[in-house]
Amino acid sequence: MAGRFTNVDEFIKFTDELVEKAKSPNTYFSVCGGTGCIANNSNGVLAALKEELDKAGITDVEVKNTGCPGFCEQGPLVSIIPQGWLYTKVKVDDVPEIVSESIQNGNVVKRLTYEDPGSGDKIANSEEVPFYNKQTRILLANQEKIDPTRIEDYIAIGGYRALIKALTQMKPEEIVSEVSESTVTLLFQLASPLSQITEPLSGPLQVNDTRLTLLKLAPLAVSV
Ligand code: FES
């Protein structure tokens, strides 16, 4: 789909499709785009991965530039999802082997996996790395799934569900009351204070309906 959504139903359909597709994603790379990894040339690794995939004619493996997963001392970090393999201290020169071994042959590149300093064991799966296996990640739970430049990634993990609920299930007064009582009031006040909307709001949603003021805060009308 390209262009703008003209009604909520179109957006709901689009959301449902993305959520469904995300349940069984194609293999993709998550390359850390945090400050520490960028300082160690993760952007070069990211570009090299895209180029190597292109060269190999592989079109169904995406490369996402994602946020920092916290293990900065081991960066640049590259994860392969959904396998869950984590490669540490990755360099541009490692990229051809990563693509040929891990993508084309389906094998872990053992030399790039984390080495436990105590046991000397090489650990391929990020969930088994001691740094991660005692953590319950809450705020960063979706870190590997979201490239912040792709709004579809956020929608695919349930983003904007609250907006859909507001537009389809709540009365205008309920929306105003919810926002007034919530901790995001300040954000709304900075952008477009709902508390200042005074005209009656009811009936089916129309284009230009005042409820679409919400869209100023939620870029629903994205090009996709
Ligand atoms: S900056 Fe890459 S892991 Fe933190």
Residues whose N, C-alpha, C, O or C-beta is under 5 A from the ligand:
A	BS01	FES	C32 G34 T35 G36 C37 C68 P69 G70 F71 C72 G75 L77
